Amino acid sequence: MKPEMRRRRSFGRRKVCPFCADKSLHIDYKTPSMLKRFITERGRIVPRRISGVCAQHQRKLQVSVKRARMVALMPYSTTGID
């Protein structure tokens, strides 16, 4: 491979789980304002590697988002045409 074609990997700082860092935060399906932080504008759940949430809290977050959708506190997807 040519030297100018090589890419350097940039390793940034490791993201810290906001729920592990602040013990007062609780994941609850009844607080959609907190859950919206972990949802894209299209309505999809943001993956762990992007949001920085640990595996344990990501599972709880996933269940809470799905429950909030079932109770109609959050939309399943956005309306509109591409």
Backbone as numpy.savetxt, mean C-alpha at the origin, in Angstrom:
# Nx Ny Nz CAx CAy CAz Cx Cy Cz
29.31 -7.03 -22.23 28.48 -5.86 -22.23 29.37 -4.62 -22.23
28.97 -3.62 -22.98 29.75 -2.40 -23.07 29.69 -1.63 -21.75
30.77 -0.95 -21.40 30.78 -0.21 -20.14 29.70 0.87 -20.05
29.39 1.51 -21.17 28.38 2.56 -21.12 26.96 1.99 -21.02
26.80 0.68 -21.26 25.48 0.06 -21.19 25.17 -0.45 -19.79
26.19 -0.55 -18.93 25.95 -1.05 -17.58 25.16 -0.04 -16.76
24.29 -0.57 -15.95 23.50 0.29 -15.08 23.97 0.11 -13.65
24.00 1.19 -12.94 24.37 1.11 -11.53 23.10 0.94 -10.72
23.19 0.06 -9.76 22.07 -0.10 -8.85 22.17 0.91 -7.73
21.10 1.58 -7.49 21.10 2.53 -6.39 20.22 1.97 -5.27
20.84 1.67 -4.18 20.12 1.14 -3.04 19.81 2.28 -2.09
18.55 2.59 -2.01 18.11 3.65 -1.11 17.95 3.13 0.30
17.44 3.99 1.14 17.20 3.60 2.51 16.02 2.65 2.60
16.11 1.67 3.46 15.04 0.70 3.62 13.81 1.38 4.23
12.64 1.09 3.67 11.42 1.70 4.16 11.01 1.04 5.47
10.48 1.84 6.37 10.05 1.35 7.67 8.54 1.26 7.67
8.04 0.17 8.22 6.59 -0.03 8.32 6.00 1.03 9.24
5.03 1.82 8.76 4.46 2.87 9.62 3.70 2.32 10.81
3.18 1.10 10.70 2.42 0.51 11.79 3.34 -0.06 12.87
4.52 -0.53 12.47 5.50 -1.00 13.45 6.18 0.19 14.14
6.39 1.27 13.40 7.07 2.44 13.95 6.17 3.18 14.94
4.90 3.31 14.63 3.97 4.03 15.50 2.91 3.04 15.99
3.04 2.62 17.23 2.15 1.60 17.79 0.72 2.11 17.99
0.52 3.43 17.95 -0.83 3.96 18.15 -1.70 3.81 16.89
-1.08 3.59 15.73 -1.83 3.38 14.49 -2.41 1.97 14.48
-3.68 1.87 14.18 -4.33 0.57 14.09 -5.00 0.43 12.74
-4.93 -0.75 12.18 -5.56 -1.02 10.89 -7.01 -1.41 11.17
-7.93 -0.62 10.65 -9.34 -0.88 10.86 -10.10 -0.54 9.59
-11.03 -1.40 9.21 -11.77 -1.17 7.97 -12.71 0.02 8.08
-12.99 0.49 9.29 -13.92 1.60 9.49 -13.26 2.97 9.31
-11.97 3.00 9.02 -11.27 4.27 8.78 -10.73 4.30 7.35
-11.60 4.59 6.38 -11.15 4.60 4.98 -10.14 5.69 4.67
-10.13 6.76 5.46 -9.16 7.84 5.20 -7.73 7.34 5.41
-7.52 6.47 6.38 -6.19 5.89 6.61 -5.87 4.84 5.55
-6.87 4.07 5.14 -6.65 3.01 4.16 -6.37 3.57 2.76
-6.85 4.77 2.46 -6.65 5.36 1.13 -5.18 5.63 0.84
-4.37 5.71 1.87 -2.92 5.88 1.68 -2.30 4.69 0.96
-2.93 3.53 1.11 -2.38 2.29 0.56 -3.16 1.79 -0.64
-3.90 2.69 -1.29 -4.67 2.37 -2.48 -4.25 3.32 -3.60
-4.10 2.79 -4.81 -3.76 3.65 -5.95 -4.99 4.43 -6.39
-4.79 5.39 -7.28 -5.92 6.17 -7.77 -6.87 5.32 -8.61
-6.40 4.18 -9.08 -7.25 3.25 -9.82 -8.01 2.29 -8.92
-7.67 2.28 -7.63 -8.39 1.43 -6.67 -7.68 0.14 -6.31
-6.44 -0.01 -6.73 -5.70 -1.24 -6.43 -4.89 -1.09 -5.14
-4.68 -2.20 -4.45 -3.90 -2.18 -3.21 -2.42 -2.08 -3.58
-1.72 -1.16 -2.93 -0.31 -0.92 -3.22 0.51 -2.08 -2.65
1.46 -2.65 -3.41 2.26 -3.76 -2.91 3.23 -3.33 -1.81
3.68 -4.30 -1.05 4.60 -4.07 0.08 5.87 -3.37 -0.30
6.46 -3.78 -1.40 7.76 -3.23 -1.78 7.68 -1.75 -2.09
6.50 -1.26 -2.44 6.32 0.15 -2.72 5.88 0.92 -1.47
4.94 0.35 -0.73 4.41 1.06 0.43 5.34 0.98 1.64
6.14 -0.07 1.75 7.05 -0.20 2.88 6.44 -0.87 4.09
5.26 -1.44 3.94 4.59 -2.11 5.05 5.16 -3.52 5.21
5.29 -3.99 6.46 5.82 -5.33 6.69 4.76 -6.37 6.28
5.16 -7.63 6.18 4.28 -8.68 5.68 3.06 -8.89 6.58
3.27 -8.85 7.87 2.17 -9.06 8.81 1.11 -7.96 8.68
1.55 -6.73 8.62 0.60 -5.63 8.50 0.01 -5.53 7.10
0.73 -5.98 6.09 0.18 -5.97 4.73 -1.00 -6.92 4.63
-0.91 -8.07 5.30 -2.04 -9.02 5.31 -3.25 -8.41 6.00
-3.02 -7.74 7.14 -4.13 -7.10 7.86 -4.71 -5.95 7.04
-3.85 -5.23 6.37 -4.28 -4.12 5.52 -5.14 -4.62 4.37
-4.73 -5.72 3.77 -5.46 -6.30 2.65 -6.86 -6.71 3.08
-6.98 -7.35 4.23 -8.28 -7.79 4.73 -9.16 -6.58 5.04
-8.57 -5.55 5.63 -9.34 -4.35 5.98 -9.85 -3.62 4.75
-9.03 -3.53 3.71 -9.46 -2.87 2.47 -10.60 -3.65 1.84
-10.48 -4.96 1.84 -11.54 -5.78 1.24 -12.84 -5.68 2.03
-12.73 -5.61 3.36 -13.93 -5.44 4.19 -14.56 -4.08 3.96
-13.74 -3.04 3.85 -14.26 -1.70 3.61 -14.96 -1.63 2.26
-14.48 -2.37 1.29 -15.14 -2.41 -0.02 -16.48 -3.12 0.07
-16.52 -4.21 0.85 -17.76 -4.98 0.99 -18.86 -4.16 1.66
-18.48 -3.31 2.62 -19.44 -2.50 3.36 -19.70 -1.17 2.65
-19.09 -0.98 1.51 -19.25 0.21 0.66 -18.68 1.47 1.29
-17.61 1.32 2.08 -16.89 2.49 2.60 -15.82 2.95 1.61
-15.38 2.03 0.75 -14.38 2.34 -0.28 -14.83 1.75 -1.60
-14.45 2.38 -2.72 -14.84 1.83 -4.02 -13.94 0.66 -4.44
-14.50 -0.23 -5.25 -13.70 -1.32 -5.81 -12.77 -0.78 -6.88
-13.25 0.15 -7.67 -12.44 0.77 -8.71 -12.99 2.16 -8.99
-12.24 2.92 -9.78 -12.69 4.27 -10.11 -13.54 4.23 -11.37
-14.39 5.21 -11.51 -15.19 5.30 -12.72 -14.45 6.16 -13.74
-14.69 5.92 -14.96 -14.04 6.70 -16.00 -13.53 5.82 -17.11
-13.20 6.43 -18.21 -12.70 5.72 -19.37 -11.23 6.09 -19.54
-10.43 5.10 -19.93 -8.99 5.33 -20.09 -8.66 6.43 -21.03
